[in-house]
Amino acid sequence: MPGPHTSAGQQTTASDPPLVIGTRLAPAPARQDQKDIAMPLHSSSPLLSSVKGPVLFPEDDGFADEVSVFNMTVAHRPRVIIGATDVADVQAAVNFARDQDLPVAVLNTGHGPSVSVPGEAVMITTRRMTEVSIDSAAKTARVEAGVRWGQVVQEAAKVGLAPLAGSSPQVGVVGYTLGGGVSIALGRALGYAADHVLAIDVVTADGRLRHVTPHSDAELFFALRGGKGNFGVVTAMEFSLFPVTELYAGALHFPGENARAVLQAYQRFTATAPDDLTSSIVFLRAPDLPFIPDFMRGRLTVSVRISYLGSAHDGETLVGPLRAAAPVLADTMTMMPAAHIASITNDPTEPGAAVEHFAVLDAWSPSAMETILEVAGPDSGSDITMVNLTHLGGALALAPEWANAVGRRDAAYAAFALTAVAPGDEGGRKDMGLELIDRLAASGGGRKHPSYLSPADASIESVRLAYDEATYERLQAAKTTYDPRNVFRYNHNIPPLA
């Protein structure tokens, strides 16, 4: 039912479909000069009275649904939530926050690695902003801030095109792209999603709507693509689509007891893989639950996930040595429509709680395989739910036409460890995922990367390590220009210059 602060005709609840298993939270950096604000807020404020979407306070029905995210360990407790329906709502919310001297937090679809939002903040949710426009002649898409990849994939497929989408159809387009965006289907073939952005509409801290292109504002355009949510509230984005209608794609699933043989085969496979082949290897400890496929249920499996732009014949030839590495439990490799790329990974669709850690690696060192087997292999006794190594390189290593803040392009692999936990039980336990990632990073030249920052990387020091010195200096300069008071700081924050 509508809450007392909801505009007429608007409902206070909004579905937030689950995306992937959630993440552990690290404290967000706060402004050192932030005062404790005790002033009561009211929806009758002239700046809020024009908002068409719901305006919700903690006591209102619908507040909990509005702040919900897929990660059940994250608790957002903003002072007020504005459920934006359009650009004018976003501007009203930003202007209200500025008038009240409050920080602004943004929640697009609830998928991303959220940094906890405390009681001082104004939160803007954009999940009601879901318009998608496809220009088949120009091979471009324009999406609003609440659009998820599944919607774009399906609309683009109708005209024989494909985007550089995330692994799940429920991943939000804007948040994914602002961090860089590595497509599990087309990444090595075409590069980062951020490399192919053409224009961004963003409301900055002064409440102004800016249409940002490489020609209108080169520095802000640079910063937005890879600098994440530091520079304002993105309300729309335009990007290129590609003439891809089908792929040779799927996965090979092996018993966990054959992990060493499969790892060795995958190392050889990636050493010679063509640029139009994107892949990852995944160790998965699945629970013994009825909805889990029989071959995975209650055991460790090792899977190689593959997407190839070539023919089925050439794909079969490339995959042959992997198939021969060990007994295959399940083989889903096939020519598939580009609209079905989500079936490559079959990401979870139910909310969950988990601790996760990332690093990008310069190389697969001789000790990397032994580390994985020791910490997460079949005889490790590990409680890590999933270990993922994604093969980078190819077009991901190339500089884009218009420079952006996505760096570390010489990285060879991205490493990811996730441990599912009961909500509220993420602390007070040995973090084997962190141990694994730290040891892989130490042996393989590991570094942080803007596409692979978790809530545990929310400190200013950790964020700084995701960029080279020159890029970080450009980002700080842009932050100082467009958000000098660090209004947008509940994110992987890049503070302005003092």
C-alpha positions, 0 to 999 in steps of 0.5 A: 500500500502507498506510504504517507510520503508517496506521490499520488498514483505511485506505489511504494514497492518495487521489485528488485529481481535477484542477480548474483550471490551478494557480497561482504561489506566494508565500511564506506569512507566518510567526509572528515568534515561531515557534521551530524545532521539532526534536522528532520526531513519532510516530503513537503519540502518544495524540492521533494513535492515535485517528485513523481516517484515514491519518497520514502522514510524509514517508517514508511511501508515500502522502505525496506523493499526499496533499499533491498539488494541481492546481497543480503549482508548489505544493509542500507539505512538512508535518511530518505529514498527517492524512487526516481521515475525520470531526470526531473526526479533525479534533479529534485533529489540532488537539489534537495540533498544539496539544500540539506547538506546531505550526501547522495547515494545511488542504487540502480538495480541492486546488483552491484557491490554496494557500499553500505549507506548510513542514516545521513544520506539521501538515496536515489533509486533508478530502477523505474527508469527502464526505457530502451531505444535501439537504432538498428541503422546506427547500431546503437542503444540508448538506455535509462539508468534502471535498465538491465542487460536482459532487456537490451539483449532481447531488443537488440537481437530482434534486429540482429545485434548484440551488446557487450552484456554482463553474465546475468540478464538481471545485471544493470547496464549502467553500473556494470559499464561505469566500472568497465564491464567484461562481457562473458560472451564477447569481452576478448573479441570486442573489449570492455563495455566502457570502451564502446560508450558514445554518450552519457547523461548525468546529473552532477552535484550542482543539479545540472543535467549534462549530456557528456560526449568525447567532444562536449567534455573530454575529461568527464567522459574519461572519468565516467567510464571506469571511474564508477559512480563518483561523478554524479547520477547517470540517467541514460547511456548510449553505446554501440551494438555489434552484428552478432547473431549466434555463438559457439558457446556453453560449458564443459563440466568435470568432476572435482577430483580431476581438477588438476588435469582440467587446470593444466588443460585450461592453461594450455587452452588459454595460451593459444586461444584466439582473440574471438574466444572468451572463457573462464574456469570455475570451481563450484561447490554446490549445495545438496539442494533439489534445484541443483542439477544432479551432476553438480549437487553436493559436490565439487565440479570444475567447469570451463565456460566458453564463448566463440565467435567462429564456426561450430567446426572451428569451435569443436577443434579448439575445445577438443583438447579440453574434452579429452582432459578428463571425464565430462559430466555435462557438455552444453557446447553448441551454436546458440543465438546471441540472445541466449548468452545468459545460459553460458553461466546460468547465474543464481537468481535468488538473493543470497549472502556471500563474501567475495574477493577479486584480483587481476593477475599479470600471469598464470605463475607456476605456483598458481595451480598448486595454490588453487588446488591447495586452498580450493581443490578436492582435498582442501576441505575448503568452504569457498563456494566458487573460484573463477578465473576469467581469461583476459587479453585480446581486445580487452588489452587494446586502448579504446578510440576515446581514452577512459579510466579502465586500466590494467589492460595488460592483465592476463586473468581475473581471479574471483573467490566467493563464499556463501554465508548465512546472513549475519554470519559473514564475520568471525570466521577464517576467510579462505577466499581472501587467503586464496586471492592474496596468494594468487596475487602474490605469485601472479603479479596481482593488482586491483581493477575497477571492474573487479572491486568488491565491498571489501575494497571500499577503502580509499587506499584500495580504490587507489590501487585499481588505477595507475598514478596518471589515471588516478590523478585525472580522476581526482581532478575531475572529482574536484571539478564536478563534485568538490564536496564529495557528495557522491561518496558512498561508492568506491570513492575517489575523493576530491583534492583537498 
